[in-house]
């Protein structure tokens, strides 16, 4: 489950998690599509509406999500390069 995020605009939400988790506190959000780093090993992606339906994104929203995922991938690579990856 992704950390808590702010509701509202489609801006990049990089906010601290209120609950302890085995990942970083970076969360990417576009509409109801979320991505986060889990256990400093992988990026998890969840895209579902509050009603449990698939999330629909426009071409522009997909490009925004792709750009934000690229940034999250860079963070993950940086964590792993520093040797922070759990063994």
N, C-alpha and C positions, 0 to 999 in steps of 0.2 A: 504494500500500500504506500503511495507516495506521501511525503510529508504534507502538512497543512500548507495551503496556498491562499493567496488573496483572490477573491472573486472580483470580476470587473473586466478591465480592458484586456486586449490580447498582447500585453507587454510581457517581456521576459521576467519571470518571477524567480529571483535567486534570493530566497529568504531562509532564515534558520528554521529548523524543525522544532516544534514544541514537544514532540515525543522522541524518546531515544530510538535510534535505529542503527543498523549496521552499515550505513552508507554515509554519503556526504549530505549536506543540507541543500545542495543545488537542485532546484526543480525548474524544469522548462515547461511552460504551459502555452498552448494556443487553443482557444476555446475550451473544450473538454478533453483535449489530448495532453497528457502529462508524460514527462520523461524524467528519470532521476538515476543517479549512480547508486548501485546496490553493492555493499561489501567491497567497494573499490575494485571490483572485477568486471562488472557488466553494467550496461545501461538498460534499464527497464522502461518499457513504453506501455501506457494504458490509455486507450481512447474509447470512452463509453459515456453516454449521456447519463444524467441522474436517473432516467427511466430505464437504463440498461440497453439502450439502442446504440447502434454504430454512430460515430461522430462523422458528420459531413463537413469537409473543408473545401474552400475554393482553391483555385490554382495559386492565388497570392498567399493564402494561409498555409498551403503546403510548402511553398518556398520559404516562408517565415519559419515554419517548424523545422525544415531541413537546415536552415542556417543556425538555428538554436541547437539542434542536435549536433551539428559540427562543433560548436563551442563546447558542448558537454563532452564530446569525444576528446577534445583537446585537454579538458580538465582531467578526464580519466587517464589519458596517456601520461600526463604530468604526474599524477599521483603514483602511477605504476613505475615511472622512471625514477622517482624519488625513493623507491623501495618501500613505499607505504602499503604495497599490496600484501594482504594477509597470506601466510604460507600454508 
